[in-house]
Amino acid sequence: MMMTFSFEKEAEMMVAGIITVTFMAFTIIFFLMKEKEDKRPYGWMVAHLFFSLASLVWAFRTLYSWSSHDEPQSMALAAMSFHLWLAAFVWCVSILCLIVGVRLFKETEENE
């Protein structure tokens, strides 16, 4: 027998999984950072994780929250598009943080 889930339930499970994995990544970065003198690259990696998590949660909550509203479709579509655009912008910020962090890791490695 195949189990079926509603979109809302699947989105909740996905967000919970993303938060769990991000928390584990934060913990690993924190322990790696404790041993290092130059902590700047790690800070950029933490910022990347934070913005990535915020972007994904925002996108899923946008899709989840609009699935049960009784608004005209055109208004709901415009609002969802705006919120998904903002989530994409926040994701772009996270990628910039990742690029800066990787660059700083490379500089740190070359100086050692």
C-alpha positions in Angstrom: 0.0 0.0 0.0 1.5 3.4 -1.0 1.4 6.2 1.5 0.4 9.6 0.2 1.1 12.9 1.8 -0.3 16.3 1.3 2.0 19.0 0.0 1.9 20.7 3.4 3.1 17.6 5.2 5.9 17.0 2.7 7.0 20.7 2.9 7.0 20.4 6.7 9.2 17.3 6.6 11.5 18.9 4.0 11.9 22.0 6.1 12.6 19.9 9.2 15.2 17.9 7.4 16.9 21.1 6.0 17.0 22.7 9.5 18.5 19.5 11.0 21.2 19.2 8.3 22.0 22.9 8.6 22.3 22.7 12.4 24.7 19.8 12.0 26.8 21.8 9.5 26.8 24.8 11.9 28.1 22.5 14.7 30.9 21.0 12.5 32.0 24.5 11.3 32.0 25.7 14.9 34.3 22.9 16.0 36.6 23.3 13.0 36.7 27.0 13.7 37.8 26.7 17.3 41.2 25.4 16.3 42.0 28.0 13.7 43.6 31.4 14.2 41.9 33.1 11.2 38.2 32.6 11.6 37.0 34.9 8.8 36.5 32.1 6.2 34.4 30.1 8.7 32.2 33.2 9.4 31.5 33.5 5.7 30.6 29.8 5.6 28.2 30.3 8.6 26.7 33.2 6.8 26.2 31.1 3.7 24.5 28.4 5.7 22.3 30.9 7.4 21.2 32.6 4.2 20.7 29.3 2.4 18.5 28.0 5.2 16.5 31.3 5.3 16.0 31.2 1.5 14.8 27.6 1.5 12.5 28.0 4.5 11.1 31.2 3.0 10.4 29.5 -0.3 8.7 26.5 1.3 6.7 28.6 3.7 5.6 30.8 0.7 4.4 27.7 -1.2 2.8 26.2 1.9 1.0 29.3 3.2 -0.6 30.2 -0.1 -2.0 26.8 -0.7 -4.9 27.3 1.6 -5.9 31.0 1.1 -9.1 32.1 -0.4 -7.7 34.9 -2.5 -8.2 35.6 -6.1 -5.7 33.6 -8.1 -4.1 36.6 -9.7 -3.4 38.2 -6.3 -2.0 35.0 -4.9 0.2 34.4 -7.9 1.6 37.9 -7.7 2.3 37.6 -4.0 3.9 34.1 -4.4 6.1 35.4 -7.2 7.3 38.3 -5.1 8.1 36.1 -2.1 9.8 33.5 -4.3 11.8 36.3 -5.9 12.9 37.5 -2.4 13.8 33.9 -1.5 15.9 33.7 -4.7 17.6 37.0 -3.8 18.5 35.7 -0.4 19.9 32.5 -2.0 22.1 34.7 -4.2 23.4 36.4 -1.1 24.2 33.0 0.3 26.2 32.1 -2.8 28.2 35.3 -2.6 29.0 34.4 1.0 30.1 31.0 -0.1 32.4 32.5 -2.8 34.0 34.9 -0.4 34.5 32.1 2.2 36.1 29.8 -0.4 38.4 32.6 -1.5 39.4 33.4 2.1 40.1 29.6 2.7 42.3 29.7 -0.4 44.2 32.8 0.7 44.7 31.3 4.2 46.0 28.1 2.7 48.5 29.9 0.5 49.8 32.0 3.4 50.5 28.9 5.6 
